[in-house]
């Protein structure tokens, strides 16, 4: 009996933690299918009548769809440009033979990782204002792309250094120039690292709040994290609708996580420890 | 033939776009920060150089001092509440065979989500009338608590939400370090008859010291940067009880147009972060190395 207990006890404690993590989500999902009356009368029970119309209302009338697609395409565009720029730079720094210059540039770019993001926030706000792109998606697309560059260059360059040099020697013998060598040989081999960096950047942009909140004030241009805050303030007492909005914001990320757990954990933790 | 990999034109083609964006959004703001921080610029007039005026003002600004105090609360909470719990749960997860992957992937979930949406989600959990927290407390006859509107509770509510979001992330970091410990060490301890917690404290904890230092460093850095969660959940209120340096800086600069002052505050934040890191390195990391030697 005591040994059984000893075995079970860690699981009891850990299940307690798991419940603490999952309970808010479960609660919000159930509430999103209720109306205010059901939330008030049966807070912890299943919905008595499933209000699927909440999802239609939030998506269309309350414009979650607009925020959703803004987030989707900003995340996609800036992660893709970021990965391609970082890969090209990493290739030049790690594989091309201008060692001195490469070392300098590498160090110079890495300084960017030492600066906490918030510190540059006001200067970036002024810059974006001066560039005349405040309140356009450019004001987010450019800093998002730039913001991910230092860590992306670091991770991709580390990966590229591990590629055996025979590969590019063979390609050069075959008469490939550096650009084709990069595009046709190195890039395909680097795909695992590129995917990891892309996913991490994508999640970062999808979740970003500070810039999105202060660089964009036009409702039609808002992303999900800031759109949701406005949504909450507008529907303050419609708890069910707020929960529906939360589900819309959280669900895509959870689905992505379901498919790519290991890659996401690996990418995010690698980025933070090295950073 | 070798020239292919030496071609300066191609090299530039690969490097310049990245460097351009990097200089524009990192290096240039760094330089302008240093310039604006010494002016009383309000975004309308020409910036006027005032030397250390902003910095003198900052340290006489009770609201900013209060914000510094709240950042310190964040740091202390992370160091003395979160980190021990993180190590505890990581050791616990490392010890089980069944469901280990499940625990790891589940506790990590909150750290991949938007802080802003988590703030809204927890705002609902804390909602005084219909929120589940007060409902559950009601079963024990506890009167509804205005978690985010009551000065006594607001900071605690924000800290708990922040811990809920980030603990899993750090648990996974520490867990990876524990699982990397050579099995022989634990087996030797087993033969010596060491019990579970004995083993944890005398073998595992010393061996994961380096990663725990990293976790503490990252927690301090996180506590210095904290802002989204505060802006979304309480906007610094009630009466400044949850205001942190970064939220105060943002409010001053953007809502009140005090760009010069706001930029100076950002420099102060940066210097604080740098000092804390340096002090921590000197006190903790150096001493650790000496012990290992």
Interface residues (C-beta under 8 A of the other chain):
Chain A: X6 X10 X11 X13 X14 X17 X18 X20 X21 X22 X24 X25 X27 X28 X31 X36 X39 X40 X43 X44 X85 X86 X88 X89 X91 X92 X93 X95 X96 X97 X98 X101 X105 X109 X111 X112 X115 X116 X117 X118 X119 X120 X121 X122 X123 X124 X125 X126 X127 X142 X143 X145 X146 X147 X149 X150 X153 X168 X172 X173 X176 X177 X178 X179 X181 X182 X203 X206 X207 X208 X209 X210 X213 X214 X224 X225 X226 X228 X229 X232 X239 X242 X243 X245 X246 X249 X250 X253 X254 X257 X261 X264 X265 X268 X269 X272 X273
Chain B: X1 X2 X4 X5 X6 X7 X8 X10 X11 X13 X14 X15 X17 X18 X19 X21 X22 X24 X25 X26 X28 X29 X30 X32 X33 X36 X43 X89 X92 X93 X95 X96 X98 X99 X102 X103 X104 X105 X106 X107 X108 X109 X110 X111 X112 X113 X114 X115 X116 X117 X120 X121 X122 X123 X124 X125 X127 X129 X130 X132 X135 X164 X168 X169 X172 X173 X176 X196 X214 X218 X221 X224 X225 X227 X228 X231 X232 X246 X249 X250 X253 X254 X259 X262 X263 X266 X267 X269 X270 X273
